[in-house]
Amino acid sequence: MDNRIKKFETIFNFRDFGGYQTMDGGKIKANKLFRSAHLHNTNEADKARLAELDISLIVDLRHAPERERQPTNWPENHTPRRLSYPDPVDGESAKVAPHEAFMKHDLHKPEDARNYMIGSYGARPHDTGFKQIFGDTLRHMAETGEPILVHCAAGKDRTGTLCAVIKGALGVDEKTIYEDFMLTMTAVDIDSFLAPAAQMFTQRYGRAIDPEAIRPMFGVEEAYLQSSLDAIADVQSYIHDHLGITDKEKAALKAAYLE
């Protein structure tokens, strides 16, 4: 697919993650599986484009504080189903997203950020909330066969893990899964975000944040996704044993999303 990366005016990292060949000779349909960063700043032109995609499900992997600060701005006349990460109702984790708590208290140098990223990717596949929304996403796909959009804040980390699970469930090989994951580094100009983001975090947290210290959190490395895939081990066993996807639902997924 020459047009896998979709250029929107106000939405970053918007991509079609279909169109890939599977190991058994199939191919994922295009225009059915989309991924992106958050949709808070969506302008009218981009909302018109979104409506044309006929998306039936928005999977918002952000934590509640992120959703409240940057609510999704979606076309008013188009109301897909929405799934959100099921945050706890009390405690510190309900007040601030984990990566924000890390930046506030523990981020000092690039090594801190990179270690955090690898650790968070490794923990994600067995996090109760992520398992719930991952499973619900696959069940919706099996039931409807309709287009979906997966997103988080930047559309690369939490989104990257779920998209890897979806591609693996459909039979895409790991090399291709890694290549799709790394497209963030083509789709987004990471360098342009570092200085303004560091300034924003400095103001938010009341201490100086070095732009280079946050670089590992704004880009992606294959090692990040490897941490998730190592935790998953075998994707077919994972979606059955941990996400509760039945053999019938697996077959329905492939029937709906493969050419």
Secondary structure, DSSP 8 states (H G I E B T S, - for coil): -TT-EE--SS--SEEE----B-TTS-BB-SSSEEEES--TT--HHHHHHHHHTT--EEEE-S-HHHHHHS-----TT---EEEE----SSSHHHHS-HHHHHHHHT--SHHHHHHHHHHHHHHGGG-HHHHHHHHHHHHHHHHH---EEEE-SSSSSHHHHHHHHHHHHTT--HHHHHHHHTTHHHHS-HHHHHHHHHHHHHHHHTS---HHHHHHHHS--HHHHHHHHHHH-SHHHHHHHTT---HHHHHHHHHHHB-
